[in-house]
Amino acid sequence: MDKQTQKIVREVLSLPTAPYHEDAVSAHVRAFASQRGMPVKTDRYGNLIVRYRKGSRPKPVALTAHTDHPGFAVLDARGRDLTAEWLGAYDPKHFPGGRVTVVSGGEQIPGRVTSPLAQPENGPRTFSLRVQRPLPQAHDAFGGWRLRPVVFDGDRIWTKAADNLAGCAAILAALDRLHREGSEADLYGVFTRAEEVGLLGAAGLVETGLVPKRVPVIVLEASRALPGAEIGKGPIVRVGDR
């Protein structure tokens, strides 16, 4: 991995994100495209499409990844004690006791889960947590597990949000390389929202039709290792995903 690609990967994987709280990632994508003169389109669901196009009618292709990762939204704050809704996948063993980071008013505040996760048949999955200091702004506060954002170990990357900021970083790295080399290509970089809570952004993108139907779409994903899909043995092409 060259230094420029590593820089892109580090910047993206260090961004805070959660379902419905992908603003930092979206702002980063917009700034990236603006610096390189690439047009950006958005739809009413907040999905972003960056396009690199150069040459005499090259065949288009789209790469897509989602900008969220499992996390939580703060519902109520009373001093240092918060109530939050968990969004996306989770492991019950982290409730209570799990270490978290809450993003509020541009600050990142450490905290710890203090209750089990309530899981009603209908309604939000809620839990309690306590932070080190009161939030500067409870409205739109969100967070996730308190882990190191990114560590490079040779060819391996350790990160708290591989699913799917790693895919977002890969798309930006591809767009950057095309731009730097002036390659003849037509590439759509598609960044969708709220995948972890039901593919909401992707479904909205299909509805709005910002990516033409004639353009083949390759979905970049980060899934757990399984027999036949081991880490270090190259990319996996999955056929028949729902």
C-alpha positions in Angstrom: 0.0 0.0 0.0 1.5 3.3 -1.1 1.6 6.3 1.3 -1.3 8.1 -0.5 -3.6 5.1 -0.2 -2.6 4.6 3.4 -3.5 8.3 4.1 -6.9 7.8 2.6 -7.5 4.6 4.5 -6.4 6.2 7.8 -8.6 9.3 7.4 -11.7 7.3 6.5 -11.4 4.6 9.1 -10.9 7.3 11.8 -14.3 9.0 11.1 -17.1 8.5 13.6 -20.3 7.0 12.2 -23.5 5.1 13.1 -26.8 4.5 11.3 -28.5 7.9 10.5 -25.3 9.6 11.8 -23.0 9.4 8.8 -22.4 13.2 8.5 -18.7 13.0 9.1 -18.2 10.4 6.4 -20.4 12.3 3.9 -18.5 15.6 4.5 -15.2 13.8 4.0 -16.4 12.3 0.7 -17.6 15.7 -0.5 -14.3 17.4 0.4 -12.4 14.6 -1.3 -14.4 15.0 -4.5 -14.1 18.8 -4.4 -10.4 18.7 -4.1 -10.2 16.6 -7.3 -12.9 18.4 -9.3 -15.2 15.4 -9.3 -18.9 16.0 -9.4 -21.0 14.8 -6.5 -24.8 14.0 -6.6 -27.0 13.3 -3.7 -30.6 12.0 -3.3 -33.3 12.7 -0.8 -32.0 9.8 1.4 -28.6 11.3 1.8 -26.8 8.9 -0.5 -23.8 10.3 -2.4 -22.5 9.5 -5.9 -19.1 10.7 -6.9 -18.1 10.2 -10.6 -14.8 10.1 -12.3 -15.0 10.2 -16.1 -12.3 10.6 -18.7 -11.7 9.4 -22.2 -13.7 8.5 -25.3 -16.8 6.8 -23.9 -15.3 4.1 -21.6 -17.7 1.6 -20.2 -19.1 2.7 -16.9 -19.0 0.7 -13.7 -20.1 1.5 -10.1 -18.5 0.6 -6.8 -20.7 1.0 -3.7 -20.2 0.7 0.0 -22.3 1.9 3.0 -21.1 4.7 5.3 -22.5 3.5 8.6 -21.4 1.0 11.2 -23.3 -0.5 14.2 -23.6 2.1 17.0 -26.2 4.0 19.0 -28.1 7.2 19.2 -28.6 9.1 22.5 -32.3 9.4 23.4 -32.0 11.2 26.7 -29.3 12.8 28.9 -29.5 13.5 32.6 -26.1 14.8 33.7 -23.6 12.0 33.1 -26.3 9.3 32.7 -27.7 8.6 29.3 -30.3 6.5 27.6 -29.5 5.3 24.1 -30.9 3.2 21.3 -28.7 0.5 19.8 -28.7 0.5 16.0 -27.5 -2.5 14.0 -25.8 -5.8 15.0 -24.5 -6.3 18.5 -23.1 -8.9 21.0 -25.1 -9.2 24.2 -22.0 -9.8 26.3 -21.0 -6.1 26.0 -24.2 -5.1 27.9 -23.4 -4.0 30.6 -19.7 -3.1 30.9 -18.8 -2.3 27.3 -16.6 0.8 26.8 -18.1 3.4 24.4 -17.4 6.8 22.9 -20.2 9.3 22.5 -19.9 12.0 19.8 -21.5 15.2 20.9 -21.0 18.8 19.7 -17.8 17.9 17.9 -16.4 16.2 21.0 -15.7 12.5 21.7 -16.5 11.6 25.3 -15.6 8.2 26.8 -18.3 6.2 28.7 -19.3 2.8 29.8 -22.6 0.7 29.4 -24.4 0.4 32.7 -27.3 -1.9 31.9 -28.4 -4.9 29.8 -29.9 -4.2 26.4 -33.7 -4.1 26.5 -35.0 -6.0 23.5 -38.8 -5.6 23.2 -40.7 -7.3 20.3 -41.6 -3.9 19.0 -39.8 -0.6 19.7 -36.2 0.5 20.1 -33.5 -1.6 21.8 -32.4 0.7 24.6 -29.7 0.6 27.3 -28.1 3.0 29.8 -24.6 4.4 29.9 -22.6 6.8 32.0 -20.1 9.2 30.4 -17.1 10.9 32.0 -18.6 14.4 31.7 -22.0 15.8 30.7 -22.6 16.1 27.0 -22.2 19.6 25.4 -25.2 18.8 23.2 -27.5 15.8 23.7 -29.4 16.4 20.5 -28.0 14.3 17.6 -25.4 12.7 19.9 -24.4 9.2 18.9 -21.6 6.7 19.5 -20.1 3.3 19.3 -17.6 1.0 21.0 -14.4 2.6 22.2 -11.7 1.0 20.1 -8.6 2.2 18.3 -9.7 3.6 14.9 -7.0 2.0 12.7 -3.7 0.2 13.0 -1.5 -0.8 10.1 0.3 -4.2 10.6 2.1 -4.9 7.3 -0.5 -5.7 4.8 -3.2 -6.1 7.4 -5.4 -3.3 8.7 -7.0 -3.5 12.2 -10.0 -1.1 12.6 -13.1 -0.5 14.7 -15.3 0.0 11.6 -14.3 -2.3 8.7 -18.0 -2.8 7.9 -18.1 -0.7 5.9 -15.7 2.3 6.1 -13.1 0.0 4.7 -15.2 -0.3 1.5 -15.6 3.5 1.5 -11.9 3.9 1.7 -11.3 1.5 -1.1 -13.6 3.4 -3.4 -11.9 6.7 -2.6 -8.5 5.1 -3.1 -9.6 3.9 -6.6 -11.0 7.3 -7.5 -7.8 9.0 -6.3 -5.6 6.7 -8.3 -7.6 7.2 -11.5 -7.4 11.0 -10.9 -3.6 10.9 -10.2 -2.8 8.8 -13.3 -5.3 10.5 -15.6 -6.7 7.1 -16.6 -9.4 6.7 -19.2 -12.4 5.4 -17.1 -15.9 6.0 -16.1 -16.3 5.1 -12.4 -19.2 5.8 -10.1 -18.3 5.8 -6.4 -21.6 5.2 -4.6 -21.9 5.8 -0.8 -25.2 4.7 0.9 -26.6 5.3 4.3 -28.3 3.3 7.1 -27.3 -0.2 5.8 -27.1 -1.7 9.3 -30.8 -1.0 10.1 -32.2 -2.6 6.9 -30.4 -1.4 3.7 -32.5 1.8 3.9 -30.1 4.0 1.9 -29.5 1.3 -0.8 -33.3 0.8 -1.2 -33.7 4.6 -1.5 -31.0 4.7 -4.2 -32.8 2.1 -6.3 -36.0 4.2 -6.0 -34.3 7.5 -7.0 -32.4 6.0 -9.9 -29.3 8.2 -9.7 -27.2 5.3 -10.9 -28.4 4.3 -14.4 -29.7 0.7 -14.8 -27.2 0.1 -17.5 -24.3 0.6 -15.1 -23.1 -2.7 -13.4 -22.8 -2.3 -9.7 -20.1 -4.0 -7.6 -20.9 -4.0 -3.9 -17.9 -3.9 -1.6 -18.5 -5.5 1.8 -16.6 -6.6 4.9 -17.9 -9.8 6.3 -16.6 -12.2 8.9 -14.2 -15.0 8.0 -15.8 -18.3 7.1 -14.4 -21.6 5.8 -13.3 -20.9 2.2 -13.2 -17.2 2.9 -10.2 -16.8 5.1 -8.4 -13.5 5.9 -5.2 -13.2 3.8 -6.4 -15.4 0.9 -7.7 -12.6 -1.3 -11.1 -11.0 -2.0 -14.3 -13.1 -2.0 -16.9 -12.9 -4.7 -20.3 -13.8 -3.2 -23.1 -14.9 -5.5 -26.8 -14.9 -4.6 -26.8 -12.3 -1.8 -30.3 -11.2 -1.0 
